Amino acid sequence: MGCHRKTYEAHLEIAADPKNADNAIKKFAALINSLPKPGRKLWDTAKRRDFSIGVQSAMQPFAFDIPLESATVRVAASLNARIVITIYAPEKGPETGL
C-alpha cells in the first residue's frame, strides 16, 4: 500500500488459504460490501479494482484449470472489478529440472 505514480494503491490478500478462487473472490466481495461509507467511496472511486488470481507454474501438471462460477463473475462485475490471472514462471531448482 502506498503512493505509486502519483496515485495510491493497495494490494490485499486473504490470510487463510482459500479453497479456490471462487471462495476468495466471494470473501473479498463480502468485505467490500460491508465497508463503511468512507471506505466504500474509496473503492468506488478507485481507477482500477482487480481480483487477482496468482498461479505458480511448474513443469507438471501440463494444464491447470481455474473455473469461476458465473455468480462469481457477476459479483466482481457488480463491484466494477476485473478478474486478473497472473501466472508466475516455474522456480529454478533440482526438483523442476531447470
C-alpha positions as a printed Julia matrix, in Angstrom:
98×3 Matrix{Float64}:
   0.0     0.0     0.0
   1.24    3.45   -0.75
   1.86    6.06   -3.41
   2.72    4.74   -6.87
   2.99    7.03   -9.92
   1.15    9.88   -8.17
  -1.74    7.64   -7.08
  -2.27    5.34   -4.15
  -2.7     1.61   -4.37
  -3.24   -1.28   -2.01
  -2.72   -4.99   -2.54
  -4.63   -7.19   -0.13
  -4.58  -10.94    0.38
  -6.74  -13.33    2.34
  -4.66  -14.67    5.25
  -6.21  -18.13    5.19
  -5.58  -20.14    2.05
  -8.95  -20.19    0.27
 -10.2   -23.47   -1.16
 -10.46  -21.93   -4.61
 -10.59  -18.64   -6.49
 -14.39  -18.52   -6.29
 -14.3   -18.6    -2.48
 -11.56  -15.97   -2.3
 -13.37  -13.53   -4.61
 -16.66  -14.03   -2.75
 -14.93  -13.38    0.61
 -13.37  -10.18   -0.69
 -16.68   -9.08   -2.22
 -18.43   -9.59    1.12
 -15.76   -7.49    2.85
 -16.08   -4.72    0.25
 -19.87   -4.75    0.5
 -19.61   -4.35    4.3
 -17.24   -1.37    4.19
 -18.39    1.79    5.95
 -19.36    4.62    3.57
 -15.94    6.36    3.53
 -14.16    3.1     2.74
 -16.71    2.11    0.12
 -16.32    5.52   -1.51
 -12.58    4.88   -1.85
 -13.3     1.52   -3.52
 -15.94    3.01   -5.83
 -13.7     5.89   -6.94
 -10.59    3.79   -7.49
  -9.21    3.86  -11.04
  -8.74    0.11  -11.01
 -10.31   -2.64   -8.95
  -8.86   -6.11   -9.53
  -9.37   -9.55   -8.06
  -6.05  -11.18   -8.9
  -5.64  -14.95   -9.05
  -1.97  -15.9    -8.81
  -0.68  -19.24  -10.06
   2.85  -20.54   -9.53
   3.6   -22.63  -12.61
   5.73  -25.75  -12.69
   6.67  -28.42  -15.22
   3.76  -30.59  -14.01
   0.83  -30.7   -14.35
   0.77  -29.78  -18.01
  -2.54  -27.9   -17.63
  -4.33  -26.39  -14.64
  -7.91  -25.1   -14.74
  -9.27  -22.29  -12.59
 -13.03  -22.44  -13.08
 -15.05  -19.44  -11.94
 -18.79  -19.68  -11.35
 -20.95  -17.25  -13.3
 -22.18  -15.91   -9.93
 -18.59  -15.01   -9.02
 -18.12  -13.13  -12.27
 -21.39  -11.26  -11.62
 -20.24  -10.34   -8.09
 -16.98   -8.93   -9.46
 -18.87   -7.03  -12.17
 -21.3    -5.6    -9.6
 -18.25   -4.11   -7.84
 -16.93   -2.76  -11.15
 -13.9    -5.03  -10.75
 -11.82   -7.1   -13.12
 -10.68  -10.67  -12.59
  -6.98  -10.92  -13.42
  -4.99  -14.15  -13.68
  -1.24  -13.85  -13.02
   0.99  -16.8   -13.88
   4.42  -16.9   -12.28
   7.3   -18.69  -14.02
   8.5   -22.0   -12.6
  11.04  -21.68   -9.85
  14.55  -22.87  -10.63
  15.77  -25.84   -8.66
  16.67  -29.5    -8.82
  13.07  -30.64   -8.47
  11.95  -28.64  -11.52
  14.78  -29.71  -13.79
  15.55  -26.06  -14.66
